[in-house]
C-alpha cells in the first residue's frame, strides 16, 4: 500500500512537471510568430492592413452609401473615402487608433453634404442597381460590395464586382436614375 502511494506521489510530481513544461512550450510557440512579425516590417504591414480593414468593415453604421479606404505606411494609417454621416468619420478614426502597432492616424475622410436631393438619388440608385437580377447577389452581404456615393447629384460607384459585364450593368442602371448629373464608375473587377 505504501509503495502504491509512493508511486502515485512520484507520478503526480512527474505529471505536474510535464504539464508545466507543456505550458511553457505553448506560451513560447505562441510568442515566437509574434516576435518574428514584429521584426519583419512587411509582415507587420500586412497584419496592420488586415486589422484596419476588419475594424472599418465592422463599424456599425458603415453601409452601402459610404466608401472607406486606407493606406498603411509603416505604423501610420491614412483614412480615405467619403461618408454620409459625420459620426462615421470619427468612429473610423477611433477604432483604427486602438489597433496595436498604429502610432498615427491621418483622417482624410470626406463628409458628404446633407441634401434631401442627394438622399433621394442614393435610394433611387440603390433600387436601380440592386433590383437588377444580375447584381442582386452583391447586395446579400452585411455591407454590399457596390457602394453608391452621391455628392451634389453626381454619383460615384465604388467597390468590386465579379466581371466587366456586372460593372457595366451597374453603371447603366445608375445613369438611368432621374436627377443624376453624372456617373463615375470606379468598380474594380475581381481577378
Residue pairs with C-beta under 8 A, 6 or more apart in sequence:
36 43
37 43
37 44
37 47
38 44
41 74
44 101
45 72
45 74
47 101
48 72
48 75
48 77
48 99
48 101
48 102
49 70
49 72
51 99
52 70
52 72
52 77
52 96
52 99
52 102
53 70
55 95
55 96
55 99
56 62
56 68
56 70
56 92
56 95
56 96
57 143
58 95
59 68
59 88
59 91
59 92
59 95
61 85
61 87
61 88
61 91
62 68
62 88
62 92
62 143
63 143
64 126
64 139
64 143
64 144
64 146
64 147
64 148
65 84
65 122
65 126
65 147
65 148
65 149
65 150
66 81
66 82
66 83
66 84
66 85
66 88
66 147
66 149
67 81
67 82
67 83
67 147
67 149
67 156
67 158
67 159
68 79
68 80
68 81
68 83
68 92
68 109
69 79
69 80
69 81
70 77
70 78
70 79
70 80
70 96
71 77
71 78
71 80
75 101
75 102
75 103
75 104
76 102
76 103
76 104
76 105
76 106
77 96
77 99
77 102
77 104
77 105
77 106
78 105
78 106
78 108
79 92
79 93
79 96
79 105
79 106
79 107
79 108
79 109
80 108
80 109
81 109
81 110
81 158
82 109
82 110
82 111
82 112
82 149
82 151
82 156
83 89
83 92
83 109
83 110
83 111
83 112
84 111
84 112
84 122
85 111
86 111
88 109
89 107
89 109
89 111
90 107
92 107
92 109
93 105
93 107
93 109
96 102
96 105
97 105
112 118
112 149
112 150
112 151
113 151
113 152
115 152
117 153
117 179
118 150
118 151
118 152
118 153
120 179
121 150
121 153
121 155
121 177
121 179
121 180
122 148
122 150
124 177
124 178
124 179
125 148
125 150
125 155
125 173
125 174
125 177
125 180
126 148
128 173
128 174
128 176
128 177
129 135
129 146
129 148
129 170
129 173
129 174
130 136
130 138
130 139
130 144
130 146
132 169
132 170
132 173
134 165
134 166
134 169
135 146
135 161
135 166
135 169
135 170
135 173
138 144
138 145
138 146
138 159
138 161
138 166
139 146
144 159
145 159
145 160
145 161
146 157
146 158
146 159
146 161
146 170
146 187
147 157
147 158
147 159
148 155
148 157
148 174
149 155
149 156
149 157
149 158
150 156
152 181
153 179
153 180
153 181
153 182
154 180
154 181
154 182
154 183
154 184
155 174
155 177
155 180
155 182
155 183
155 184
156 183
156 184
156 186
157 170
157 171
157 174
157 183
157 184
157 185
157 186
157 187
158 186
158 187
159 187
159 188
160 187
160 188
160 189
160 190
161 167
161 170
161 187
161 188
161 189
161 190
162 189
162 190
163 189
164 189
166 187
167 185
167 187
167 189
170 185
170 187
171 183
171 185
171 187
174 180
174 183
174 185
175 183
